[in-house]
Every structure is written in structure tokens, then in C-alpha cells.
Amino acid sequence: MKKIGNTLVPRNPFAVAAGQRKAGAHEKTEKVRRRDAKQALRQAVQAMKKGGDVFPPFSFA
């Protein structure tokens, strides 16, 4: 590791690791949600074209 400068107090390596680590439960990104919805819609349309009795993946609430 390259040393850039001297500090008066040594750094705490645990604090750096904790700051860089994401905490808590991860959620799907908006991009992934859009992709999943697109795939589900495409699969439902193909199933309807084949004559399957499949409801669309979305609801009319």
C-alpha cells in the first residue's frame, strides 16, 4: 500500500471497512424491477398467444 502522507494519529482500519460496507437489507434497483416486469409481461403475452389461460402479471386494483 502506498503511503501518501504522515498523520498525527494512526487510522482505524475497522472504521474504514465499516464506512465502505453497505449496511442493512438490500432492495432490488429500479432497473431490475423494470426488467423483471418487462420479462413477466413478455412471458404472459407469449402464453396468451399459445392459447394458455394465463392472467397478466399486473393487477387492476
Secondary structure as UniProt FT lines:
FT   HELIX           13..20
FT   HELIX           30..49
FT   TURN            50..51
//
